[in-house]
């Protein structure tokens, strides 16, 4: 990675940092570049959505589901909701958009 001196600060966190790197045409501080690389390196769970969510819960490690980064706490909530569904509704679980499922799940927690 090539380091430059930034004057406007990091385009990711907004904090001025003397050492920046070029990422996709923007100046990003070294700390944010490492964070972005770590998130991009997380495994993308393939196959069934519920299998991916159960893997996240089991490993207690965030992962990507349908292109979204899902933390272990949210994955645990979604698995609990899935387990409470009837068999007919479990079949529909994979068809509903992930963000709608998360929104529905957190509303049930209240």
Helices and strands as residue ranges (DSSP letters): E 20-23, E 26-29, H 30-41, H 49-59, E 63-65, E 68-70, H 72-84, H 87-92, H 98-109
